[in-house]
Amino acid sequence: MDHGGTITPSPSPPRPIPGNRHDHDQHPRGHRARTDLDPGAPAAPGRKFGLAAATALVMGNIIGGGIFTLPAAVAPYGTVSLLAFVILSVAAVLLALLFGRLARRSPVTGGLYVYPRDAFGPFAGFLSAWSYWTMCWVSIAALAVGVVGYVDVLIPLGDSKAVLALVALAALWLPAAANFAGTRYVGAVQIVSTVLKFVPLLLVATVGLFFVDTDNFGPFNASGESAPGAVAAAAALLLYSFLGVESAAVSAGEVKDPERTVGRASVLGTLASAVVYILGTVAVFGLVPHEELVESGAPFADAVNAMAGGSWGGTVIALVAVASIVGCLNGWVLLSAQMPYAAARDGLFPKPFARVGKGGVPGFGVLATAVLGTLLIVVNYADDPDTAFRVLVLITTFTGCVPYLLSAAAQLYWLARGTRERVRPAGLARDLIVAALSFAFSFWLIAGAGYAAVYQGALFLFAGIPVYVWLRGRQEGAEETGGA
């Protein structure tokens, strides 16, 4: 994705949240939130995404490194991974519907942070923001590592870990530098960049089906686990490819008519991405022999080489893959700064995260993401790159599902309260089913990530608690001093 993003102040005053006239009703636990749409908050951005640009934003964030790297990562489970992809696609659409419903209630930037905060108070909002932020920079490190295999197709890199690490670091810091500079006309750039990578991927996912050899698929379940266990484990890995379904909700403050547009863009972007993913994975599984796919560092390049009968096709797809992953990194770097930016304005993240630079980008958040991603990459190449990449992907599953769980719980909370401002009786059953299934799917994916990923992800999550304690203590101490 190529989302550079500007957060320029609007000359017009921000409007209050419609349908929420009383502050105590909006925040039942007494926490006064400062959001893009609150009267005392900074103004909303001047430029807004329409439906096409918002859909491209979702697709651009979803379709990045996942489809280029994960077919090889899930190949050890066998073709049961294709079933996992279908199930996960349904789950992703449900999450898109959930975020669309929540955005009708809170059409502001911050999304997955705002929903739990409004429902359960500042601590839940902080945990969601911290977990999502952790997911972002861990995911960014994994994406940067994923670039290396395709660069190696273009320029043989050898076996030197130092060289491989430098390529990954370059893939991380180039988009970070672009974010520091800031970008204008984001919507147009987003649409163009998404089309450029979506079209060739779709061609591979469709034309490649005519070259499929069923003998290449390998066993249905090659993992040695039970079929349900293999599906859950594969889905936990594959969730990495669907991260970004929440992009429109996170950036709702920059979307035109977010109450309607966020839900539509989330569903359309997720459905289009799912079609490309499923067809593309089927093509790769049918083009590359199973034993070769398990060891592949660039599965899509190998698949195109099998179609073309030479190496030129793989070179072309490697170029597309590198451009797509680096572009996706560009968007994720900014997205990783937006969540803590919204939380910092509420006093629930360190103050530097709320600073906006000349280019309209929360510069400290971008820098923090790049530095933490760098540390993970260095650790990755100090150990076994293949093993570390898999662990990083599974950690993103845990840290990404925590905000999903909290957002689904927030929707269930509002439905249980049954207040007229938040629940439409005609849609109660539908909203309840969507929220309950979203919660169940998120819980299932966390379980499928495995003990190691849940353990390490929980450590990342709990590491944020001292930060929250310090910030809240300082904030309440200042309020008491001011009140005295």
Secondary structure, DSSP 8 states (H G I E B T S, - for coil): --------B-SS-----TT---HHHHSTTS-----TTSTTS---BSS-B-HHHHHHHHHHHHSSSHHHHHHHHHGGG-THHHHHHHHHHHHHHHHHHHHHHHHHH--SBTTTTHHHHHHH-HHHHHHHHHHHHHHHHHHHHHHHHHHHHHHHHHS--TT-HHHHHHHHHHHHHHHHHHHHH--S-HHHHHHHHHHHHHHHHHHHHHHGGGG--GGGS--S--SSS-HHHHHHHHHHHHHHHHTTTTHHHHBGGGBSSHHHHHHHHHHHHHHHHHHHHHHHHHHHHHHS-HHHHHH-SSHHHHHHHHHHTSSHHHHHHHHHHHHHHHHHHHHHHHHHHHHHHHHHHTTSS-GGGG---TTSS-HHHHHHHHHHHHHHHHHHHHS-HHHHHHHHHHHHHHHHHHHHHHHHHHHHHHHHHT-TTT--GGGHHHHHHHHHHHHHHHHHHHHHT-HHHHHHHHHHHHTTHHHHHHHHHHHHHHHHHHH-
